[in-house]
């Protein structure tokens, strides 16, 4: 479907939203296999870029996820006007390393974006992510601000709590979506991990998601299915999350986790906080909807460092 | 090109240069990736001697930020009202508008005294502590008009044009227009569409200045501008003037064409009215018109009678006393949340020249002009409107651009502790409190390093009677700085279920509760 046709459809959908809600079809290949054992890869060390490279290497290389000419979306958490040390946003080295790997794998475009809670220019700048992406001197790599014209309504076919929400087109249309959350404390959900990171690609008053947040997040995650999830636990935020502030809430773990199973990634990351995966409502609901594994006994934890 | 035309061209180049400087600084009154703004974006206010005089009188203090105004005073002492003719961007725009708007009546109205009366009225009121520059300072009118109306309208029109093509046009067309749009976004358009209260009024006030061109050329500059009046008075001491000091009887083109109407009915030069545009060099058939230093004074006196002088002084006192009997002076105004770094209310009000710089620079479009909540006197002063935007925790731009120090420049550490108001939870509307629904979006967003919003976990029943654990937010008063992000993102429709009340002037601890 070309852009013209796409936009015409969107216009029609929007006009007829009440009688005929739009359906954005989820391609079957994105539904990860739920049988068998899942591999969770972890790396520990100080050189985050090298750790990312080793992790992806161990998983079979970026070519497993990115084919030549693919449009790649790397979705970090750039939610807050905080610096790298304050552990409120994904580490820029992790993002940049993934972007470089995707470019090497032959991506035609690598887009990095998020819909921040604070002012976007300040977040992009002070998180260090825009400067890191700007240093990658490659026309295919871009770190762009959200363009409000590019949200499209999506009917969430498998949703149990949400039936419709608008998503960012670039995220929906990407050939490879890499979710790169940071692991941190969150007042309502206990922790914010990969499942919650999807909130950066949806539109509207996101506060409404909070009424029934575990199920809502699971529902949203039936639409955005990452090919790869990389959880940044190089430093984690233990308190005052998700925005943090004081460095006394930050614990350095020098750990990065990667898996093709978004639920297993969240489950494993939860244990780093001394919590049980079952404590996190969104992980439980996502597991129940068949989005991935929650039982770490059914996973192979592969340490690559 | 002969020397006479060349001089005029130089003047035009200077005018366009300063207009471009003004527009450049206007566009750069914004966040550009650094916590500090690298340019003196407020320079047009800081070298405005009218602002300096009015602020120094009202604040009873020499505000050093305004010392560049002495440069313009010096310039005027040497070159008379060259500022009006060669520098003032409003004057340049008026001259530009003159190509489109021609006077329809073109009578030689003698209203020059009005500008002196306005000047005196404003300064007498300032001495009593009331600031009226919002309505008469040319840059205040210009910057506010641009910030609140011209620029947002410009952006809205351009953006709508490109968006319409992008959304409804054929793809080959948007393929052509989108790259153009990208370039415009990068260099010409503001980063985001801004929204302002009083945009219509600001537009009308500025537009009126241009509409007056229908009466005569530079009507505002000749008859109303109090800065022009001030420079006119100073220029009486200047030796640089147009010679001869009266028009010859031959063609009188210099009188007819003079944009400032700088000749008396007896054809004598009013040196204080001449803005040195040098047009008369070109028109003069006999080539006797020239500009030079001369100690010879013009025999023409300033257009201000003793009676007018006394009347304007009295007007200043009356205007001051009117603000004191305004009900707004008596009631609290919890909605008027001043920007971080704002001085105590009385001093703030005396120093603020309502220039709109802080509102222009506010990256969350949160600072908005006050209408009548603080009386007529308080009109166009800034207030935070949290439902529109909140005060960004790590941003200190408003204090950086304030030309008079009404908003102090804060360090990041000072900003983090500066209380502008206090939030309070409206339990009758808050989702977890009133409807047993989970939410606490306010707690999530609270930016203080120890969150000023915490929650009690209570056992409750949801709407289906199911037992649930519920997190109910409350404000820790001692930690709240009133940034308003909680009110901004509260998902409750209409009024937020958590709201910020302005810091109460009576409260030394900064409590919005008047504690």
Interface residues (C-beta under 8 A of the other chain):
Chain A: X2 X3 X4 X7 X11 X81 X117 X118 X119 X121 X122 X125 X126 X149 X186 X187 X188 X205 X207 X208 X210 X211 X212 X213 X240 X242 X243 X245 X246
Chain B: X31 X33 X163 X166 X167 X168 X170 X171 X174 X191 X363 X364 X392 X393 X394 X395 X431 X437 X438 X439 X440 X441 X443 X444 X445 X446 X447 X448 X449 X450 X451 X455 X471 X489 X490 X491
